[in-house]
Amino acid sequence: MKEHIFILEVIKQCNEKGKAVSRDLLSSKSKESEFVLSPQQIRRLDILESEGFVVKGRGRAGTKITDVGIEYLYFLKSKSAVYC
């Protein structure tokens, strides 16, 4: 669940700045955070895409968070705040 929060939050922040998000960018951002995501964990983008939370573009288009993904991110954040 924390992985999903981190991935969706990075994608959301980058999208708001007009930046494309790649797996490499997610990996480097994770190294700056409290936990490091392995390439396998970042590949979970496929799961997020299949659920409709993100859309992966080809080439330089990068990954974008959907409106449903933003709602899911807020849901996860509220749920994790209850358990902290």
Contacts in CASP RR format, 6 or more apart in sequence:
PFRMAT RR
TARGET T0000
AUTHOR 0000-0000-0000
METHOD contacts of the structure
MODEL  1
MKEHIFILEVIKQCNEKGKAVSRDLLSSKSKESEFVLSPQQIRRLDILES
EGFVVKGRGRAGTKITDVGIEYLYFLKSKSAVYC
1 76 0 8 1.000
1 79 0 8 1.000
1 80 0 8 1.000
2 35 0 8 1.000
2 80 0 8 1.000
3 37 0 8 1.000
3 41 0 8 1.000
3 44 0 8 1.000
4 44 0 8 1.000
4 48 0 8 1.000
4 72 0 8 1.000
4 73 0 8 1.000
4 76 0 8 1.000
5 73 0 8 1.000
5 76 0 8 1.000
5 77 0 8 1.000
5 80 0 8 1.000
6 30 0 8 1.000
6 33 0 8 1.000
6 35 0 8 1.000
6 37 0 8 1.000
7 26 0 8 1.000
7 37 0 8 1.000
7 42 0 8 1.000
7 44 0 8 1.000
7 45 0 8 1.000
7 48 0 8 1.000
8 48 0 8 1.000
8 53 0 8 1.000
8 54 0 8 1.000
8 65 0 8 1.000
8 69 0 8 1.000
8 70 0 8 1.000
8 72 0 8 1.000
8 73 0 8 1.000
8 76 0 8 1.000
9 73 0 8 1.000
10 21 0 8 1.000
10 25 0 8 1.000
10 26 0 8 1.000
10 29 0 8 1.000
11 21 0 8 1.000
11 26 0 8 1.000
11 54 0 8 1.000
11 63 0 8 1.000
11 64 0 8 1.000
11 65 0 8 1.000
12 65 0 8 1.000
12 70 0 8 1.000
12 73 0 8 1.000
14 20 0 8 1.000
14 21 0 8 1.000
14 25 0 8 1.000
15 21 0 8 1.000
15 64 0 8 1.000
15 65 0 8 1.000
19 25 0 8 1.000
20 60 0 8 1.000
20 61 0 8 1.000
20 62 0 8 1.000
20 63 0 8 1.000
21 62 0 8 1.000
21 63 0 8 1.000
21 64 0 8 1.000
22 62 0 8 1.000
22 63 0 8 1.000
23 39 0 8 1.000
23 42 0 8 1.000
23 43 0 8 1.000
23 45 0 8 1.000
26 37 0 8 1.000
26 42 0 8 1.000
26 45 0 8 1.000
27 37 0 8 1.000
27 39 0 8 1.000
27 42 0 8 1.000
30 36 0 8 1.000
30 37 0 8 1.000
30 42 0 8 1.000
45 54 0 8 1.000
45 56 0 8 1.000
45 63 0 8 1.000
48 54 0 8 1.000
48 69 0 8 1.000
49 55 0 8 1.000
49 56 0 8 1.000
51 72 0 8 1.000
52 66 0 8 1.000
52 68 0 8 1.000
52 69 0 8 1.000
53 65 0 8 1.000
53 66 0 8 1.000
53 68 0 8 1.000
53 69 0 8 1.000
53 72 0 8 1.000
53 73 0 8 1.000
54 63 0 8 1.000
54 64 0 8 1.000
54 65 0 8 1.000
54 66 0 8 1.000
54 69 0 8 1.000
55 63 0 8 1.000
55 64 0 8 1.000
55 66 0 8 1.000
56 62 0 8 1.000
56 63 0 8 1.000
57 63 0 8 1.000
57 64 0 8 1.000
65 73 0 8 1.000
END
